[in-house]
Amino acid sequence: AAKTRHLKWEVEYMHWFPDGREGVVIGINGQFPGPTIRARAGDTIHLNLTNKLHTEGVVIHWHGIRQIGTPWADGTASISQCAINPGETFVYRFKVDRAGTYFYHGHYGMQRSSGLYGSLIVDVAEGEKERLKYDGEFNILVSDWWHKGSREQEVDLSSKPMRWIGEPQTLLINGRGQFNCSLAAHFSNSSAAPCKLRGNEQYAPYILKVHPNKTYRLRIASSTALAALNLAIGHHKMVVVEADGNYVAPFSVENMDIYSGESYSVLFTTDQDPSSNYWISVSVRGREPHTPQALTLLNYHPTSPSRLPTSPPPVPPRWDDYGYSKAFSKNILTAPGSPPPPSKHDRRIVLLNTQNYIDGYTKWSINNVSLVLPTTPYLGSIKYGLANAFDAKSPPDRFPHDYDVMRPAANQNSTYGNGVYMLEFNSTVDVILQNANALKENVSEIHPWHLHGHDFWVIGYGEGKFSSEKDESRLNLKNPPYRNTAVIFPYGWTALRFVADNPGVWAFHCHIEPHLHLGMGVVFAEGAHLIDTIPNEALGCGLTGKMLMKNNNNNNGHN
Ligand SMILES: O=C1O[C@H]([C@@H](O)CO)C(O)=C1O
């Protein structure tokens, strides 16, 4: 039977050594990364979250959980709730309705970059049988780490001219990385010293201990602020079986790309010489790497975990080999038997992704609108029909047809906005994410887009500008993958389809945290009349805060 799992969390800043150097992380209950939540499909999570950050708000987003019937528990500041003030407690109560590999993270300012994240694993419901067959499992959450704190990063990004955060110093596997030393020092010609670790350091690698001739499930999720990654297990093939909580048609790879906001499961078999250990490596993709590969070990029983592999770590594909990345993404198809998407869309929204200026500040914009979140959470202002809480005018459904996506814009200025795409309840919506040239000539970057409240089908990828005449007939409506995060490649487009069947207000945004901070997102809303009573604790700010105060006074008057 389904259970309610009661959790009590305190979120606070802590001194920590994520990569061997002392820094400040946002921890939960004294842990970094935060505790892993493990539940079964159908369970309810009842989580009391107390903000002990002293001087700033906090919220937590349960990434991949659709929050059906509980949109106020989605954990997006200014969208689903007011940020939880220092000292206050908020109850996140929601159902985990589907087995899969998920994670959670801060969704206020750049707190994810400060390490506010952890894993959320949902097993199949009690009495149900997991369809994947394996003897054991591991879970890794990958992230990137800067020595500069996220508060300073926020100031840098919002300065004129913008100070870009640059590449991370270290990649972390389950919150552990090595900056001052390298596990593979004896193979590299760099100056990194060999790591001398006892194993109990905060930055000692998380080692995967395996027995020979078994099959393991490796769960992987990426909560990076910036980096796109490639993961490999030296000398072992991996079979990709799950993406973002959905089974996919299994396929075998030597290494795999993983973008921020994505999660996967792979199966691997320990069929190599058990007297050796093997590298697990995580490397930067899609941006010129200035960050060393993250390494840990696959440790075969009974070999000592201190024995280093005899060959060098896996060599990732070249960072700018986009053909390689596209081939991997296009290989991901839904598992046979999964329902296909609706064959037709009711509305198509084309979203142009550009880097812009507003008054000399660098921004990211969607159809020339750079998102600035309002002071009243949309969920409350939409449910209660409060006027002037956000731009009443809908943001544009398309961009000028003569816009040249291959070149810097003729006019690089854009505007701020916080309008909402109001979706008809139960309608089928297509989104074409259209990439373009950034501010500088010959620059176009990868952006992983994440949708809250839904999964979408990834029905196509293409080069250049999307054209309905040319590209419509090539969309995959037969077996597209169903997921919550999808990338757009440089100078290309990605087509998504979803059904707007979840009453609430939902963020849809680039999962690169500095890009979201600079405005790279939009807001969808649907089924406002079906939104159930929102807990008051989610509404105590802005116009909804005033509304509650007024109601309170009126009630007092009657007593
Ligand atoms: O938003 C970004 O800004 C920098 C660069 O365009 C300006 O320094 C970068 O690489 C981004 O992704």
The ligand as an SDF file (V2000), in Angstrom:
LIG
                    3D

 12 12  0  0  0  0  0  0  0  0999 V2000
   25.4860   33.7690  -21.2710 O   0  0  0  0  0  0  0  0  0  0  0  0
   26.6560   33.6380  -21.5760 C   0  0  0  0  0  0  0  0  0  0  0  0
   27.5850   34.6540  -21.5830 O   0  0  0  0  0  0  0  0  0  0  0  0
   28.8370   34.1080  -21.9730 C   0  0  0  0  0  0  0  0  0  0  0  0
   29.3890   34.8440  -23.1400 C   0  0  0  0  0  0  0  0  0  0  0  0
   28.4510   34.8500  -24.1780 O   0  0  0  0  0  0  0  0  0  0  0  0
   29.7300   36.2650  -22.8090 C   0  0  0  0  0  0  0  0  0  0  0  0
   30.8630   36.3190  -22.0440 O   0  0  0  0  0  0  0  0  0  0  0  0
   28.5350   32.7060  -22.2600 C   0  0  0  0  0  0  0  0  0  0  0  0
   29.4170   31.8750  -22.7140 O   0  0  0  0  0  0  0  0  0  0  0  0
   27.2560   32.4620  -22.0100 C   0  0  0  0  0  0  0  0  0  0  0  0
   26.6730   31.2800  -22.1320 O   0  0  0  0  0  0  0  0  0  0  0  0
  1  2  2  0
  2  3  1  0
  2 11  1  0
  3  4  1  0
  4  5  1  0
  4  9  1  0
  5  6  1  0
  5  7  1  0
  7  8  1  0
  9 10  1  0
  9 11  2  0
 11 12  1  0
M  END
$$$$
